[in-house]
Amino acid sequence: MRGIKASPGIAIGQAYLLQKEIKIEKTAAEDREKELARLDRAITRSIEQLKRIKDRVAKEMGENAAAIFDAHIMILEDPEFIPEIKSHIENEGVNAEYAVHETVKKYAEIFGEMDDEYLRERAADIKDVGSRIVANLLGQIRDLSELPNGTIVVAKDLSPSDTAQMDKSRVEAFLTDEGGKTSHTAIMARTLEIPAVVGLGNITQQVKNGDIIIVDGNEGEVYVNPDNDVLSIYMKKKEDYKEYKEKLKSLTTLPALTRDGRKVELEANIGTPKDVDAALANGAEGVGLFRTEFLYMDRNNLPTEEEQFEAYKKVVTSMGCRRVTIRTLDIGGDKEIPYLGLEEEENPFLGWRAIRFCLDRPDIFKTQLRAILRASAYGKVSIMYPMISDIDEVRRANKILDEAKRELRQNGIPYDLNIEVGIMVEIPSAALTADILAPEVDFFSIGTNDLTQYTLAVDRGNQRVRGYYNYFQPGVLRLIKYCIEQAHKNGKYVAMCGEMAGDPEATKILLGLGLDVFSMSAASIPLVKDVIRNATIEEAKALAEKALMSI
């Protein structure tokens, strides 16, 4: 099968079909004692899983973030909840799955109708615990960190939180029916350095659990239950690719310097503090994009200022003297956070998202800004606002930032008084008014994923029009060129943190356009550096001029 090459590499492993929706059917229990024993085993396994998850989250995100799992464990040990499930089995003779479903439904409705907001939120906890018990009853794995070694994850689609959960040491690759090269699932795969092929159409209908799968992320090809000849060929390809990556490692400590002496910076895009190790291992000179959404996902309430501060501080201190550019909360579009109660929108990519949400919710926005400012006392930090469309948004955001600074000063809390503040250029109106925006910011960072889809009117997640999505289109390139020119006229630098920055086929064009900082998934850094070190600015400019005129 052929799909979209989303993340490079060769993988060979066994398929695990990720089913997100579990259908519960009511059946008669043949042996009620055996059914009760099944339930006890599922509950024990659920508690063990939750304790492991809690420990992992505590290490990666802090004790406060891990506290939600204590609440889940308490539900499993509740003196009323579990006995009521058992009573359904004992008195009605139903299967354990159905008994769990009915009990969860009852308690979720009770809590969901309460006036107190905190208690209403507990309904989501009960549903989550119930889903975990049922998954364990059916032998299904909900937590992707618990997958067996050598797994190829196969799913209709994977959310950013799904891919963030993956234990890199256990997962060989993933395949999806949906998605494109710039979908967030593909981006996360590259961040995790896991081979991936997406947009396969119906891969979930073509495979079953345990099938032997070959994934060629370099070519976008997938083989299901291949014969021994094909298997041998790909085992050799896998070894060759491994050797190629080892050769690229020799570039890690070398500068991104063209043959004629032009130096640019190569930085990493990261999603969590644990991504820092890969960034440094691949020679990142900084973090050009720290996506902060991970702090808000996989939980039922907002992260506190302290939780955010600890996560940001961990990245900043780990990066030493290198710059860390932290993007403020960018939700909406294809990134949902259920507990915020965002209304469903007809076109979420053009809706209430990113900076628009933050400006309307200054309570949430200021908490994050305070946490970022506090982290800036420990290293070189830059703040970046996403989805800016005009100068008014920058000024309104900076006003809230000034309030956060004033509050910290009043309380004697240190922060970098000279912290840089920049914007993402991902809306055409921002690109076209770069001359107006440049004097008011310290830098631009071009987000080519959204800039391309907005410029070309192409939904990058829509399978039918994905062929129209092309960041080499002259209209997109001309907007990039204008941004760079106007920033340089005002003495400001320009970064790029969209997927184009990590595409070796685009590297020379971007060099020719004058880009200062390339930020990408860690795994792409050696590939891009190899192109830069073998290029000259003269040939790069010639290629850029040609691309600007190519139709």
C-alpha positions as CSV (number, residue, x, y, z in Angstrom):
1,M,0.0,0.0,0.0
2,R,1.2,3.5,-0.7
3,G,0.5,6.6,1.5
4,I,2.1,9.8,2.5
5,K,5.6,9.7,3.9
6,A,5.1,11.4,7.2
7,S,8.2,10.5,9.1
8,P,11.4,8.8,7.7
9,G,12.8,5.5,8.5
10,I,12.3,1.7,8.0
11,A,10.4,-0.4,10.5
12,I,9.5,-4.0,10.7
13,G,7.1,-5.2,13.4
14,Q,3.7,-6.6,14.4
15,A,0.4,-4.7,13.9
16,Y,-1.6,-3.4,16.8
17,L,-5.0,-2.0,15.6
18,L,-5.9,0.9,17.9
19,Q,-9.7,0.9,18.4
20,K,-10.7,4.1,20.1
21,E,-14.4,3.2,20.4
22,I,-15.4,0.1,22.4
23,K,-18.9,-1.2,21.9
24,I,-20.6,-2.7,24.9
25,E,-23.1,-5.5,24.4
26,K,-25.3,-7.0,27.2
27,T,-24.9,-10.7,27.5
28,A,-25.7,-13.3,30.1
29,A,-22.9,-14.4,32.4
30,E,-22.4,-18.2,32.1
31,D,-20.7,-18.3,35.5
32,R,-21.2,-15.3,37.8
33,E,-18.2,-16.2,40.0
34,K,-15.9,-16.3,37.0
35,E,-17.3,-13.0,35.8
36,L,-16.6,-11.4,39.2
37,A,-13.1,-12.8,39.0
38,R,-12.6,-11.2,35.6
39,L,-13.8,-7.9,37.0
40,D,-11.3,-8.1,40.0
41,R,-8.4,-8.8,37.6
42,A,-9.4,-5.9,35.4
43,I,-9.6,-3.6,38.4
44,T,-6.2,-4.7,39.7
45,R,-4.7,-4.2,36.3
46,S,-6.3,-0.8,36.0
47,I,-4.8,0.3,39.4
48,E,-1.4,-0.9,38.4
49,Q,-1.6,1.0,35.1
50,L,-2.7,4.2,36.8
51,K,0.1,4.0,39.3
52,R,2.7,3.6,36.5
53,I,1.2,6.4,34.5
54,K,1.1,8.6,37.6
55,D,4.8,8.0,38.3
56,R,5.7,8.7,34.7
57,V,3.7,12.0,34.6
58,A,5.1,13.1,38.0
59,K,8.7,12.7,36.6
60,E,7.9,14.5,33.3
61,M,5.3,17.1,34.3
62,G,5.4,17.4,38.1
63,E,3.3,16.1,41.1
64,N,0.4,18.5,40.5
65,A,-0.2,17.1,37.0
66,A,0.0,13.6,38.3
67,A,-2.6,14.2,41.0
68,I,-5.5,13.5,38.6
69,F,-4.4,9.8,38.6
70,D,-4.7,9.7,42.4
71,A,-8.4,10.6,41.9
72,H,-8.8,7.8,39.4
73,I,-7.3,5.3,41.7
74,M,-9.6,6.5,44.5
75,I,-12.6,5.8,42.3
76,L,-11.4,2.2,41.8
77,E,-11.1,1.9,45.6
78,D,-14.4,3.6,46.3
79,P,-16.6,1.6,48.8
80,E,-19.8,2.2,46.7
81,F,-18.7,2.3,43.1
82,I,-17.1,-1.2,42.7
83,P,-19.6,-3.0,44.9
84,E,-22.4,-1.6,42.7
85,I,-20.8,-3.0,39.6
86,K,-20.5,-6.4,41.3
87,S,-24.2,-6.3,42.3
88,H,-25.2,-6.0,38.7
89,I,-23.3,-9.2,38.0
90,E,-24.5,-11.0,41.1
91,N,-28.2,-10.0,40.9
92,E,-28.8,-9.7,37.2
93,G,-26.4,-12.2,35.8
94,V,-24.9,-9.8,33.2
95,N,-21.4,-9.7,31.8
96,A,-18.8,-7.5,33.6
97,E,-18.5,-5.1,30.7
98,Y,-22.2,-4.2,30.7
99,A,-22.2,-4.0,34.5
100,V,-19.4,-1.4,34.4
101,H,-21.1,0.5,31.6
102,E,-24.4,0.8,33.5
103,T,-22.7,1.8,36.8
104,V,-20.5,4.4,35.1
105,K,-23.5,5.8,33.2
106,K,-25.5,6.2,36.5
107,Y,-22.7,8.0,38.5
108,A,-21.6,10.1,35.5
109,E,-25.2,11.4,35.2
110,I,-25.4,12.2,38.9
111,F,-22.2,14.1,39.0
112,G,-22.9,15.8,35.6
113,E,-26.0,17.4,36.9
114,M,-24.5,18.9,40.1
115,D,-24.3,22.7,40.5
116,D,-20.7,22.6,41.8
117,E,-18.3,22.9,38.8
118,Y,-15.6,20.8,40.5
119,L,-18.0,18.0,41.2
120,R,-19.4,18.2,37.6
121,E,-15.9,17.6,36.3
122,R,-15.7,14.4,38.3
123,A,-18.1,12.9,35.8
124,A,-15.3,12.8,33.2
125,D,-13.0,11.0,35.7
126,I,-15.6,8.3,36.3
127,K,-16.1,7.8,32.5
128,D,-12.4,7.5,32.0
129,V,-12.0,5.0,34.8
130,G,-14.9,3.0,33.4
131,S,-13.3,2.9,29.9
132,R,-10.1,1.7,31.4
133,I,-11.8,-1.2,33.3
134,V,-13.7,-2.2,30.1
135,A,-10.5,-2.1,28.0
136,N,-8.8,-4.4,30.5
137,L,-11.8,-6.8,30.5
138,L,-11.5,-7.0,26.7
139,G,-7.7,-7.2,26.7
140,Q,-7.4,-3.9,24.8
141,I,-4.6,-1.4,25.5
142,R,-5.6,2.2,26.1
143,D,-2.3,3.6,27.1
144,L,0.1,3.6,24.2
145,S,3.1,3.5,26.6
146,E,2.0,-0.1,27.5
147,L,2.3,-1.5,24.0
148,P,4.5,-4.6,23.6
149,N,7.9,-4.2,22.0
150,G,8.1,-4.1,18.2
151,T,4.6,-2.7,17.7
152,I,3.4,-1.0,14.5
153,V,0.4,1.1,15.6
154,V,-2.4,1.1,13.1
155,A,-5.3,3.6,13.5
156,K,-7.9,5.6,11.7
157,D,-6.0,8.7,13.0
158,L,-3.9,9.5,16.0
159,S,-4.3,12.6,18.1
160,P,-1.2,14.6,19.3
161,S,-1.8,13.2,22.8
162,D,-1.9,9.7,21.4
163,T,1.5,10.1,19.7
164,A,2.9,11.9,22.7
165,Q,2.1,8.9,24.9
166,M,4.0,6.5,22.7
167,D,7.0,4.8,24.3
168,K,9.6,5.2,21.6
169,S,11.4,2.1,22.8
170,R,8.3,-0.1,22.2
171,V,6.8,1.4,19.1
172,E,8.5,0.8,15.7
173,A,6.2,2.9,13.5
174,F,2.6,4.0,13.0
175,L,0.2,3.9,10.1
176,T,-3.1,5.9,9.7
177,D,-6.0,6.0,7.4
178,E,-6.1,9.8,7.6
179,G,-3.7,12.7,7.9
180,G,-1.1,14.5,5.8
181,K,2.6,15.4,5.9
182,T,1.9,18.5,8.0
183,S,-0.8,17.0,10.3
184,H,0.0,17.2,14.0
185,T,0.2,13.4,14.2
186,A,2.9,13.5,11.5
187,I,4.7,16.3,13.2
188,M,4.7,14.4,16.5
189,A,6.0,11.3,14.8
190,R,9.0,13.2,13.4
191,T,9.5,14.7,16.9
192,L,9.6,11.2,18.4
193,E,11.7,9.9,15.5
194,I,9.2,7.2,14.8
195,P,8.7,6.1,11.1
196,A,5.2,6.9,9.9
197,V,3.0,6.6,6.8
198,V,-0.3,8.4,6.9
199,G,-3.2,9.0,4.5
200,L,-3.4,5.3,3.6
201,G,-7.2,5.4,3.2
202,N,-8.3,2.1,4.7
203,I,-5.2,0.5,6.3
204,T,-7.4,-0.2,9.4
205,Q,-9.6,-2.5,7.2
206,Q,-6.6,-4.2,5.6
207,V,-4.7,-5.4,8.7
208,K,-5.5,-7.4,11.9
209,N,-3.6,-7.6,15.2
210,G,-0.4,-9.6,14.9
211,D,0.1,-9.1,11.1
212,I,3.7,-8.6,10.1
213,I,4.2,-5.1,8.7
214,I,7.0,-3.4,6.9
215,V,6.8,0.4,7.0
216,D,9.0,2.4,4.6
217,G,8.7,6.0,5.9
218,N,11.2,7.2,3.3
219,E,9.0,6.2,0.3
220,G,5.6,6.1,1.9
221,E,5.1,2.4,1.3
222,V,3.6,-0.4,3.5
223,Y,3.8,-4.1,3.1
224,V,1.4,-6.4,5.0
225,N,2.5,-10.0,5.7
226,P,5.3,-9.8,3.1
227,D,7.1,-12.9,1.8
228,N,10.6,-13.8,2.8
229,D,12.2,-12.2,-0.2
230,V,10.6,-8.8,0.5
231,L,11.4,-9.2,4.2
232,S,15.1,-9.8,3.4
233,I,15.3,-6.8,1.1
234,Y,13.8,-4.5,3.8
235,M,16.0,-5.9,6.6
236,K,18.9,-4.8,4.4
237,K,17.4,-1.4,3.8
238,K,16.8,-0.9,7.5
239,E,20.5,-1.6,8.2
240,D,21.6,0.7,5.3
241,Y,19.4,3.5,6.7
242,K,20.8,3.0,10.2
243,E,24.3,3.4,8.8
244,Y,23.3,6.5,6.9
245,K,22.0,8.1,10.1
246,E,25.2,7.2,11.9
247,K,27.2,9.0,9.2
248,L,25.0,12.1,9.7
249,K,25.8,12.0,13.4
250,S,29.3,13.2,12.5
251,L,27.8,16.5,11.6
252,T,26.3,17.0,15.1
253,T,29.1,19.2,16.5
254,L,29.7,21.1,13.2
255,P,28.2,24.5,12.4
256,A,25.4,25.0,9.8
257,L,27.8,26.9,7.6
258,T,27.6,27.1,3.8
259,R,30.7,26.5,1.6
260,D,31.1,30.2,1.2
261,G,30.8,31.0,4.9
262,R,27.2,31.9,5.5
263,K,26.1,30.8,9.0
264,V,22.5,30.0,9.9
265,E,21.0,28.5,13.1
266,L,19.4,25.1,13.3
267,E,17.0,24.7,16.2
268,A,14.5,22.0,17.3
269,N,10.7,22.0,17.6
270,I,9.7,20.2,20.8
271,G,6.4,19.2,22.4
272,T,7.4,18.2,25.9
273,P,10.5,18.5,28.2
274,K,11.5,14.9,27.3
275,D,12.1,16.0,23.7
276,V,15.2,18.0,24.8
277,D,17.5,15.0,24.8
278,A,16.8,14.2,21.1
279,A,17.2,17.9,20.2
280,L,20.7,18.1,21.8
281,A,21.7,14.7,20.5
282,N,21.0,15.9,16.9
283,G,23.0,19.2,17.4
284,A,20.1,21.7,18.0
285,E,21.4,25.2,18.7
286,G,18.3,26.1,20.5
287,V,14.5,25.4,20.7
288,G,12.7,27.4,17.9
289,L,9.3,26.2,18.9
290,F,8.2,24.8,22.3
291,R,4.6,23.7,21.9
292,T,3.0,24.2,25.3
293,E,-0.3,22.5,24.5
294,F,0.9,19.2,26.1
295,L,0.5,20.8,29.5
296,Y,-3.2,21.3,28.9
297,M,-4.0,17.9,27.3
298,D,-4.8,14.5,28.9
299,R,-6.3,16.1,32.0
300,N,-9.6,17.5,33.3
301,N,-8.5,20.9,34.5
302,L,-6.1,23.8,33.7
303,P,-2.5,23.5,34.6
304,T,-1.4,25.8,37.5
305,E,1.2,28.5,37.1
306,E,3.5,26.4,39.2
307,E,3.1,23.3,36.9
308,Q,3.8,25.3,33.8
309,F,6.8,27.1,35.4
310,E,8.4,23.8,36.4
311,A,8.0,22.4,32.8
312,Y,9.4,25.5,31.2
313,K,12.2,25.7,33.7
314,K,13.2,22.1,33.0
315,V,13.5,22.8,29.3
316,V,15.4,26.1,29.8
317,T,17.9,24.7,32.2
318,S,18.4,21.6,30.1
319,M,19.2,23.8,27.0
320,G,21.9,25.7,29.0
321,C,22.8,29.0,27.2
322,R,20.8,28.1,24.1
323,R,17.7,30.0,23.2
324,V,14.3,28.5,24.0
325,T,11.3,30.0,22.1
326,I,8.1,29.2,23.9
327,R,4.9,29.5,22.0
328,T,1.9,30.6,24.0
329,L,-1.2,28.3,24.1
330,D,-2.3,27.4,20.6
331,I,-5.6,25.4,20.8
332,G,-8.5,25.1,18.5
333,G,-8.4,23.9,14.9
334,D,-7.5,20.2,15.2
335,K,-6.3,20.6,18.9
336,E,-9.2,20.2,21.3
337,I,-9.2,20.5,25.1
338,P,-12.6,19.1,26.2
339,Y,-12.7,20.6,29.7
340,L,-12.4,24.2,28.3
341,G,-15.9,23.7,26.8
342,L,-15.1,25.1,23.4
343,E,-18.1,25.1,21.2
344,E,-18.0,23.1,18.0
345,E,-17.4,25.4,15.1
346,E,-18.2,24.9,11.4
347,N,-14.7,25.9,10.4
348,P,-12.4,25.7,13.5
349,F,-9.3,26.6,11.5
350,L,-10.8,30.0,10.9
351,G,-12.4,30.2,14.3
352,W,-11.8,30.9,18.0
353,R,-8.3,29.6,18.4
354,A,-4.7,30.4,19.5
355,I,-4.2,34.1,20.3
356,R,-7.9,34.9,19.8
357,F,-8.8,32.5,22.6
358,C,-6.0,33.8,24.8
359,L,-7.0,37.5,24.4
360,D,-10.6,36.6,25.3
361,R,-9.4,34.5,28.3
362,P,-6.8,36.8,29.9
363,D,-7.0,34.8,33.1
364,I,-5.6,31.7,31.3
365,F,-3.2,33.7,29.2
366,K,-1.7,35.7,32.0
367,T,-1.1,32.6,34.1
368,Q,0.9,31.1,31.2
369,L,2.8,34.4,30.6
370,R,3.8,34.6,34.3
371,A,5.1,31.0,34.2
372,I,7.2,31.7,31.1
373,L,8.6,35.0,32.5
374,R,9.6,33.1,35.7
375,A,11.4,30.5,33.7
376,S,13.3,33.2,31.8
377,A,15.3,33.9,35.0
378,Y,17.0,30.5,34.3
379,G,18.2,30.9,30.7
380,K,17.6,32.5,27.4
381,V,13.8,32.6,26.7
382,S,11.7,34.1,23.9
383,I,8.0,34.4,23.9
384,M,6.1,33.8,20.7
385,Y,2.4,34.6,20.0
386,P,0.6,32.3,17.5
387,M,-1.9,33.1,14.7
388,I,-1.4,36.9,14.8
389,S,-3.3,38.6,12.0
390,D,-2.8,42.3,12.8
391,I,-0.9,44.9,15.0
392,D,-3.8,45.3,17.4
393,E,-3.5,41.7,18.6
394,V,0.2,42.2,19.3
395,R,-0.5,45.3,21.3
396,R,-3.3,43.7,23.3
397,A,-1.1,40.6,24.0
398,N,1.8,42.8,25.1
399,K,-0.5,44.7,27.4
400,I,-1.4,41.5,29.3
401,L,2.3,40.6,29.2
402,D,3.2,44.0,30.8
403,E,0.6,43.3,33.6
404,A,2.2,39.9,34.2
405,K,5.7,41.6,34.5
406,R,4.3,44.2,36.9
407,E,2.8,41.6,39.1
408,L,6.1,39.6,39.3
409,R,8.1,42.8,40.1
410,Q,5.7,43.7,42.9
411,N,6.2,40.3,44.4
412,G,10.0,40.4,44.0
413,I,10.0,37.5,41.5
414,P,12.9,37.6,39.0
415,Y,12.6,37.4,35.2
416,D,14.6,38.5,32.2
417,L,13.9,42.2,31.8
418,N,15.1,42.0,28.2
419,I,13.0,39.0,27.2
420,E,12.4,38.8,23.4
421,V,8.8,38.8,22.2
422,G,8.0,37.7,18.6
423,I,5.1,36.4,16.5
424,M,4.3,33.5,14.3
425,V,3.6,34.6,10.7
426,E,1.0,32.0,9.6
427,I,-1.8,34.2,8.3
428,P,-1.4,36.0,4.9
429,S,-2.5,39.3,6.5
430,A,0.4,39.2,8.9
431,A,2.8,38.4,6.0
432,L,1.4,41.2,3.9
433,T,1.8,43.7,6.7
434,A,5.2,42.5,7.8
435,D,6.5,46.1,7.4
436,I,4.0,47.3,10.0
437,L,4.5,44.4,12.4
438,A,8.3,44.3,12.3
439,P,9.0,47.5,14.3
440,E,6.8,46.2,17.2
441,V,8.4,42.7,17.7
442,D,11.8,41.3,18.2
443,F,11.5,38.5,15.6
444,F,9.2,36.7,13.2
445,S,8.8,32.9,13.1
446,I,7.1,31.7,9.9
447,G,4.6,28.9,10.4
448,T,4.5,27.4,6.9
449,N,1.9,24.7,7.8
450,D,-0.9,27.2,8.3
451,L,0.5,29.9,6.1
452,T,0.4,27.5,3.2
453,Q,-3.2,26.3,3.9
454,Y,-4.5,29.8,4.4
455,T,-2.8,31.2,1.3
456,L,-3.9,28.4,-1.0
457,A,-7.3,27.8,0.6
458,V,-6.4,24.2,1.2
459,D,-7.5,22.3,4.4
460,R,-4.3,20.4,5.1
461,G,-6.3,17.6,6.8
462,N,-8.7,17.1,3.9
463,Q,-7.8,14.0,2.0
464,R,-9.5,15.1,-1.2
465,V,-7.6,18.3,-1.7
466,R,-4.2,17.4,-0.1
467,G,-2.7,17.4,-3.6
468,Y,-3.2,21.2,-3.7
469,Y,-1.2,21.7,-0.5
470,N,2.3,22.9,-1.7
471,Y,4.6,25.2,0.2
472,F,6.7,25.6,-3.0
473,Q,3.9,27.4,-4.7
474,P,5.2,30.9,-5.7
475,G,2.4,32.7,-3.8
476,V,3.6,31.1,-0.5
477,L,7.3,31.7,-1.4
478,R,6.7,35.4,-2.1
479,L,5.0,35.9,1.2
480,I,8.0,34.3,2.9
481,K,10.4,36.5,0.9
482,Y,8.5,39.7,1.8
483,C,8.5,38.8,5.6
484,I,12.3,38.2,5.5
485,E,13.0,41.4,3.6
486,Q,10.9,43.6,6.0
487,A,12.2,42.0,9.1
488,H,15.8,42.6,7.9
489,K,15.1,46.2,7.1
490,N,14.1,46.7,10.7
491,G,17.1,44.8,12.1
492,K,15.0,41.8,13.2
493,Y,15.8,38.1,12.5
494,V,13.5,35.6,10.9
495,A,13.0,32.0,12.0
496,M,10.8,29.3,10.4
497,C,9.2,26.6,12.6
498,G,6.9,25.1,10.0
499,E,7.6,21.7,8.4
500,M,9.1,23.4,5.4
501,A,12.1,24.3,7.6
502,G,12.9,20.6,8.1
503,D,12.4,19.6,4.4
504,P,15.9,19.1,2.8
505,E,14.3,19.8,-0.6
506,A,13.4,23.3,0.6
507,T,16.7,24.1,2.4
508,K,18.5,25.8,-0.5
509,I,15.5,27.9,-1.5
510,L,15.1,29.2,2.1
511,L,18.8,29.9,2.3
512,G,18.5,31.9,-0.9
513,L,15.5,33.8,0.5
514,G,17.7,34.8,3.5
515,L,16.2,32.8,6.3
516,D,18.2,33.2,9.6
517,V,16.9,30.3,11.7
518,F,15.6,26.9,10.7
519,S,13.6,25.1,13.4
520,M,12.4,21.5,12.9
521,S,11.9,18.1,14.4
522,A,15.2,17.0,15.9
523,A,15.6,14.1,13.5
524,S,15.6,16.4,10.5
525,I,18.5,18.6,11.8
526,P,21.4,16.5,10.4
527,L,19.6,16.1,7.0
528,V,19.2,19.9,6.7
529,K,22.7,20.6,8.0
530,D,24.1,18.3,5.3
531,V,22.4,20.3,2.6
532,I,23.6,23.6,4.0
533,R,27.2,22.5,4.4
534,N,27.3,21.5,0.7
535,A,25.6,24.7,-0.6
536,T,26.7,28.2,-1.6
537,I,24.6,31.3,-1.1
538,E,25.1,32.2,-4.8
539,E,23.6,28.9,-6.0
540,A,20.9,29.1,-3.3
541,K,19.8,32.6,-4.4
542,A,19.7,31.4,-8.0
543,L,17.4,28.5,-7.0
544,A,15.2,30.8,-4.9
545,E,14.7,33.2,-7.8
546,K,13.7,30.4,-10.1
547,A,11.3,29.0,-7.5
548,L,9.6,32.4,-7.1
549,M,8.8,32.4,-10.8
550,S,7.9,28.7,-11.2
551,I,4.3,27.9,-11.8
